[in-house]
Amino acid sequence: MRDITAMKHLPFALVIVMATLFGCGPISPACGDTHTATTCGQSDVESAISAASDGDTVEIPAGTCAWSSTVTITDRELTIRGQSLTSPTITGKMVVSNDEGYTITLKDFKMIGAGYLLEINGGVKDFRVTNMTFIQSSSYATVIWGDTHGVIDNCTYGPSTSGASAIYIGNAGTTDAYAEDSVLGTDDQVVIEDCTITRSSHAGGTHAVWSDRGSSYTVRYCTIAGYELDVHGHCTTGGAREFEIYENDIEILSGASNKAWAVIRGGTGVIYDNRIENNGTQADNTIHVQIRTMEVDDDADDCDASTGGACHCCEYPCDYQLGRGKANALKPVYIWDNVVNESTEGDRTAIWPTGSCAECNTECDTTLDPADFMEEDRDYYLGTEKSGYTPLTYPHPLVGNPTPECFCSCGC
């Protein structure tokens, strides 16, 4: 693993010097007020939020509280903070619906319960969720919805005992996303870094990150156990657009019979420098990235409306299949330098389904071979770095160079 200590936060004194050099003017001790809720109870937190103005901080005191309904924040530029990674502990749900231009920071508290615990939507481009704990008993712990970008860092998910996935990322729709330029190596996506995402036991089909509907994400420098990483395909809830999966420590738990630590069904991206510890029942050389080709929706005819078309694909290339980029042009996936149990067997894939798809054959009135739709050294490359690719600066700009509370006079 690379030495990342030298890339940590800039000293605040340097920020002050930079502000002066670039003519930002004098620096005041604080941009906004702090509104401290009387307790962590729902009504007290909502009262503090109502009293806050853009740029203010809402502080939630320590305690254990249960909210009876959803706490909603709409088009408010706020920092919502508790006391620590585990305090206060709140059983409930929070929804942030911010349009572009309204930043939001959530930090230093714990959320538990069933269903979505935290949802961020509306198009905000620079949210930050940091130093939080999420333990969900069903559905997803965190949902990022729409054309919404930001960073989730230094958070703890689990250990979960449910069959739910941890983080869901969905965009506006596959067709719209594939009309846009690539965001690989940029912060114009959802970035998850330095998080711990674990289950108490392995469950196939549950995902540390679930992505679809044209979304793009990066997951890096995370510790993951008991989960797969997911990139959904076109013929489910709408395919994801791009992905970057690197420098993670991933554990397949004892007793697990699954073979895949990543399930990739569409789009393009990079997967490299991940370290996989296999404690499951499969041999090392069968642990792989699973690549899916043709998929059939439950109604055996049409996909979800958001995917923009029929499910079945009768000839190569399929719309938005793995290895496709803007306007469905060929953009191969690159997989390199992944390691299983400290060996060199990490750069492996398995095509699924392995045989002919009966439903697809019926629809297309011919016998199709999935291998024809997914070829190595055309749609994906193993052991080869992606030429010209540069990852996003670590840590994320919102983490490494956050706008200090007193740095408002620059308008940044």
N, C-alpha and C positions, 0 to 999 in steps of 0.2 A: 504494500500500500504506500502511496506517495506521502511524503511529509507535508502536512497541511497546516502545521502550527504557525508558519511564517505568514500565512495568508489571512489570519484572523483580523479582527476589527482594527480599524484605524484609531489611533489615540484621539480623544476628543480635542486635545490641544491642537492637533493638526487640522481638525475641522474648523476650529476658530481661525487659525492662520489662513486657511483657504478662503474662508468667508471674507476676511479682511482684504486679501489679495484681489478677490474678484468683485470687490465693491459692494458687498452685501450690507454694509453698514454695521452699526453697533448691534451687539447680541444681547438680547434681554434674557433674564433668568428663566422665563417660561412663556410658552405660546398661549396656553389656555388654562382654564381653571380645572381643579380636581373636585369631583362630586362623589363623596363617599356615601354609599348606601348604608342605611341604619343597620340592616342585617343582609344576609344573602338570600332572603326571601324574595319571592317574585315581585310583590307589590313594591317593596323597597327598592329593588333594582330598577324596576320600570320607572319609579319616581325619579331616581337619580339620572336615568337616561333622558327622561322628559325635561329635566332641568338643565341638561348639558347643551352647549352650543358647539358648532363645528370647531374642531381643534382641541376640545376638552377631553379630559380623562374621567371615566367612571370607574371608581374603585369598589370592589366587592370584598367585604370583610370575611375573615375566617368563619367557618361554621359548616353545618350540614343542613341542606335545605332541599325541599321538594317543590317543584313548580307544577301547578295544576294545569297550565296551558302554555303555549309557545310565547316566548319573549321575542318580539320582532323589532328590528332596527331597519329603517328605510331612509335612504339618501341622507345619511349622517356620517360626518367625518370624525370618528371617535377612536379612542383607545379604551377598551374594556379590559380591566386587569383585576386579578385576584391577588393572592398572597404567595403562592408557590405552585409547584407542579401538582400538588395533591390537595390544596386548600385554597378556597372553599371547595366542598364536594356538593355538586348540584345534580339532583335527579330531575331531568327536564330537557327542554329543547330550545335552541336559539336559532333564529333565522335572520340573516343579514341580506337585505335587498338593496344594494347600492349600485347606482349607475356609475359610469365612468366619471372620474373626477372626485368621487367621495372615497377616500382611503379608509381602511378599517384595520385595526390591530386588536387581536384577542390574545390574551396571555395570562399565564399563572393561575389557572384553576382547573378543576377536575369535573368532567361530566359523565354521568352514568345513566343507564336506562334502556328502554326498548325503542325501536324505530330510529329515525335520524336524530342525532344529538346536536349536530351543528350543520346548518346549511348556509352556503354563501352563493348568491346569485345576482343577476341584474346587470353585469357587465363591468364591475369594478376591476381595474387593471393592476392594482398594487395592494392586495390584501396581504396581511401577515398573521399566521396562527403560530404561536411559539410557546414553548414550555407549558404545554397542557397535557392532561391525561384524559383518554377516552376509553370507556369500557361499555360496550353495547351488548344487549342480550338478544337483539334481532336487528335485521336490516343493516344499514351502513352506519358507521360512527360519524363520518364526515362526508357531506355531499357538496361538491362544487359544480354549479350548474350554469350553463350559458357561456357567453364569450367573456369569461372571468379568469383573470390571471393573478398569480401571486405566489407566495411561498408558505409551506408548512414545514417548520423546522424545530428540532429538539423537542419533539412531542413523543408521548408514549401511548401506544394503542394496545390495550389488553393488559394481561393475557386474557383473551376472550375464550369463552367456553361455548359460544353459540356457533351456528353454521353460517353466520353473516360475514360478508366482506368488510374490510376496514374503511377504505376510502373509495368513494365513487366520483368519477370525473366525466361529465357529459357536456357537450357543446350544443349548438343550435341545430346541427344536422350534417350528415355526411356530405351531401352534394355541395353545400355552401363552403365547407371546410376544404374540399378538394379543388376549389377555385382560387384558393389563397396560396401565397408563397410559403415556402418552408420556414418553420420556426426553430429548426434544430440548432442548438448552441445559443439560443437567445432566452430572454426572460419573458417572452410573449407566450407563455404557457403556464401550466401549474407545475411547480417544482417542489419536490418532497426531499428533504435532506436531513441527515443526522437524527433520524427518528428510529424508535424501536417499535416494531409491529409484530406482535406475537399471539399465538394461540396456545392453549394448554395441551391440546392434542391436534393431530393433523386431520384435516378434512378436505378431501379433493373437491375442487369446484369452488372453493372459497378463495378470495383474492386479497392480498395486501392492498393492491390498487386495481380497481375495475374501471376501464375506460371504454367509451363508445361515443356515438353521435358526433363524430368529427373532432373529438378532443385530442389534445397533445399533452404529454407530460414527461417529466424527468424524475426518476427516483435514483438517489445517489447517497453514498456514505450512510446507508441505513442498515440496521440489524433486523432481519426478518426470519421468523420461525413459524412453521406450520401453515404457511400460506403460499399460494402461487402468485406470480405477477401476470396481469392480464392485459391483452389488447384485443378488444372485440372486433368481429368481422362485420361486413356489410349486411349480412342476412340475419341479424338478430335484432338488436335495438339500434342499428346503424353503426357502421364501422368507425373505429378510431382513426386518426390522421397520422400522427407521428409519436415516436417514443424514444427515450434515451434511458437505458438501464445500465448503470455502471458503478463500480467500486462499492458493491453491497456485500454484506456477509449474510448468507441465506442458509438456513438449516432445515433439512427434511427430517422431521421428528421420528423418534423410535416407533416402529410398528407401522409407519406409513407405507402403503403399497403403490402410491402414485409414482410415476416416472418423471413428470415434468415439473420444473421449478419456474418455468415461464410458459404461458400459453398465448401464442401470437397468431392472430387470425386475419389481420389486415393492416394496410398502411406500410410505412417505412420507418426505419430508425437504426439505432445501434445498440448492441448489447456486448459489453466488454468489461474485463477486469473484475468480474464478480467471483466471489469465493463461496463455494457450495460445500456444506458439510452434510454428507449423506448418512443418516442414522436409520434409514428406512429399510425395507425388505428387498429393494431392487439393487442389483449389482451396480458398481460405480459407472461402468461403461454404458449403462442404459439411462442414466440421468441426462435429460436433454431439454432443449427448447422445443416445445411441440408446435408444429406449423399445421394449421388447418386450411383446407382448400375450400371445396364446395360445401355449403351448409344449406339445410332445408328448414324452412320455417314450419311451425306447427300446422298451418293450413295448407302446406305443400304447394303454395302458389305464389302468394304475395308477401313481401316483407312488411314490416312496420312502415307506416306512411312517411316517417321521417327519413327513411333510407332512400327514397326517391325512385323505387323501381321494383321490378320482379326479382324474386329470390334466385331463381335458377340461372345458371350460366352454362351455356352450351359450347362455348369455344374460348380459347385463351386469347387475350387476358380477360378475366372477370373484372367487372367494375370494382375498383377500390380494394382489390385483393392484396395480399401481402406482396410487397415489392413494387407498389405503385405510389406515385406522388401526385403533384399538381396536374389537373386535367387527365388523370389516370395514366400519365407517362411512366415509363419504366424507371423506378428508383429503388434499386436493390437494398435489401437489409444486409448489414454487416455484423458478424459475430466473431469476436476474437478474444484470446487470452483469458477465458473463463476457466476456473480450476475447480475440480471436484476432489475433495479429500486430499488436497495438496498434490494431486497428480496433474497430468496434462490432458485429462479426458473431458474437459468442460465444454469444448466447442463441438457440441453434437446436436443434431436435430432429428426429429422423427415426423414424417408426414402422416397426417391423419385426416380423413379415414384412409386405411391402408388398402382397402379394396374398392370396387366400384360402388357407386351410390345409386341404389335402386330407384329412389324417387327422382333423382336427376336424370337417370337413363329414360325413365318414362316420359318426363317432361320434354326432354330433348330428342326423343325417338332415336336414340343411338346409345351405344355403350361407351361410357366415359371412363378414363383412367385418371384419378387424381394426380398421379405423378406427372402427367402432361401439363398440369397447371402450375406446378411448383418445381422448378429445376434449380439445382445447385449451380453456381457460377453464372446464373442468369437472373433469377429472382432473389437469391440470397447467396452470400459468400461466407465461408467458414475459414477462420484463421487469417483473414485479410482485413486490415484496417481500412476505414473509409477515407479515401483521399480527400484532402481539403477540409476535413471536419475538425472543428475546434469546439470543445465543450464550453458551456457557460462558466464565467469566472466563479471560483469558489472562495468564500461562501457567496450565496446569492446576494446581489446588490442591496436588497432590503435588510439583509442580515449583517453583511460586512461593512456597509456604509449607510446605516439608517439615518434618516433626517432627525437630528436631535430635537428635543422639545423646544429648545431655545433658538432654533435655526430657521425661524419663520420669515425673517425679514427679507430673505432672498427670493421668496416666492417659490421655493422648491419643495 
